[in-house]
Structures are given as C-alpha cells and as structure tokens.
C-alpha cells in the first residue's frame, strides 16, 4: 500500500544476502516496486545463494516482476510474470547486477511472461558480472521486446523458448 509518488522500492518479497530460500506458490501483485527482488546483503558483501522460486505469480507490479541483482545459484521455475508496468525497465524478469556485484548460475525454466510493457526478459551487464545463465522452455508474449541481452560476455544457454507477439523477439547487444 505504498502511498508515495517517487522511488522504485516497495517490493513484494526481497531476499538479501540469504541462503537456501524457497518461495513456492506465492503471489506478488500490485507492488510499488518489484514483485520479487534478489540481491546481496545491504553492505554488498554477501550474495544470496541457493534460491528457488517455484509456482509463483507476479502480476501488475510497477517496476519488475522479478529483479535479480546479486546472487549465486538461483532457479526460477513454473512461474508467471505478467503485466509489469509503471516505471522503467518494466520487465517480467530483469537480471541486472547492481554496481560491482555478480549474478551467477541462474536457471529460468517453464515460466510464462505475458503483457509486460517493455521486456519479457531483460539481461544487462553494464554494472557487474553475469555468468552461466540458462533460459529454456519458457513462453514470452505480448511485450515490446521478448528477450533482450546487452553488455555482458558471460556464458548463456537459451533454447526451446516460444516467443510471440513481441515487436523484437530476441536481441543481443555487446
């Protein structure tokens, strides 16, 4: 019930510097910021590790359905990220390390991305390192961009995804 008119915080669930966390069958809806947020601890010293998001639903959140900004070993499976809109980047999932942080070993599988205003799935490595990202068996539709990857040179496996009704289905920028 965020009452402000500025800022991007106000997440449904924020996981910071945590280990061995499973979120299962949780809905994060109408949040002022992100539905779900995964990061290092507040000092930027300890990444979140061994996180599983399974069967979750993120709908009509203002900034992202899920932001992954600092972690190791995350699995996102059988979840839906829909109708993200309000303030940039407006993505179903945004993998974008905060300055100086890393995102490593992330698997996104069997998820639905529908009606996100700008990106179904956004991966940007401008501020930190991204490596070993696996994206497979997902459905992405009705967003301006399906999958957008920029400014990262890490290892990626992207296969068996169904993209439709996106102005740009898949884009990679170095």
N, C-alpha and C positions, 0 to 999 in steps of 0.2 A: 504494500500500500504506500509506495513512495510518493510523497507529495511535492517534491522539488521539480524544478523545470530545467535543471542543468545536471551535468555529470553523466556517468555511464555505469556506476556501481548499482547495487541493489540486485544482486544475483539470487536466484532461487536456492542453489546449493553451491558453496565454494569449498574446494578441497585444496588446502595449502600445506605443503611440507609434510604430507601424511603418507602412511604406508598401509598396504593391504586393506584397501577400501573397496567394497562392492555396493553399488547402487543398483537396485533391481525393482522394476515395476513402479517407478516414481514419475509423477507428472510435475513439470516446472512450467507454469503458464502465466502469461501476462506480467512478467518480471520487468522492472525498470531497466536492468542491465542485461545480463546473460542468464539463460535458464540454468546452465551448469558451467562451472569455472574450475580449471585445474592448474595449479601453479606451485612454485617453490614456496617456502615459508616467507614470512614478512621481511626477513633480512636478506633474502635472495641467496641463502646458503644451502638449503636442503630441498632437493626436488621431491615432489610427490612420486611415489613408486608403487607399482603393482596395483593399479586402479582398474576396476571393471565396471562398465556401465552397460546394463543388460535390460532390455524390455522397457526402457524409459521413453517418455514422451515430452518433448519440448515444443511448446506452441505459443505463438504470438508474443515472443519476447522482443524487447526493444533493440538490443544490440546484436547478440548471437544466441543461437540455440545452445551451443557448447563452445567455450574458448579453452584451448589447450595452450598454455603459455610457458610451462616449465615442468617437465616430468620425465620419467623413465618407465617403460613397460605399462602401457595403457591399452585396454581392449574396449572398444565400443561396438556392441553387437545388438542386433534385433531391436533397434530403437528408431524413433521418428523425430525429425527436426523440421518443423513446419512454420510457415507464415512469419518468419523473423522480419521485423520492420521497425523503423523509427530513427535510428542513428547509425552511421557507418561503423563497421563494414556491412552489417545486415546479412549475416551468413548462417546457414544451418549449422555448420561446424567451421571454426577458424582455428587453424594450427599456426600460431604466430608467437614465437618466443618473445618475452619481454627483454629489454636490453641486457645483453651479456648472459642470458640463460640458454638452456638447451631443451629440446624436445627430442627424445629418442625412443625408438621401439614402440610405435603406435600402430595398432591394427583396427581398422574400421570395416565391419562386415555385416551384410544383411540388413542395412539401415535404409530408411526412406527419407528423402529430402524433397519437400514439396512446397511451392509457393513462397520460398524465401526471396525477399525483394531483390537482392543483388547476387549473392553467391550461394550455390548449393553447398560446395565445399571449397574453402579458401586455405591455401598454404603459402605463407610468406616468411622468408628467412632473413629479412633485412636487418633485424636487431640481434639475432642469435643463431645458433646452430640447430639444424633439423637433420635427423638421420634415421634411416630404417623405418619408413612409413609404408604400410601395406593397406591398400584400399581395394576391396573386392566384393563382388556380389551385392552391390548397392543399387538403388533406383533413385535417380535425380531428375526432377522435372519442374517445369514452370518457375524457373528463376532466370535472371538476366544471364548469368554465367553458371554452367554446370560445375566443372572442376577448374580452378584457377591456381596455378603454381608459379611463384615468382621468387627470384633472388635466393635460391638455395641450390646446393650441389650435392645434397645427401642422397642416399640410396632410397629409391621408391619402387614399389611393385603396385601397378594399377591394372587390374584385369577383371573381366566379366561384370562390368558395371553397365547399367542401362540408363542412358541419358536421353531425355526428350523434352521438347517444348522449351528449350533454352536458346537464347539468341546466339551464344557461343557455347558449344558443348564442352570443349576441352581446350585449355590454353596453357602454355608453358613459356615464361619469360625469364631470361638469365640476366 
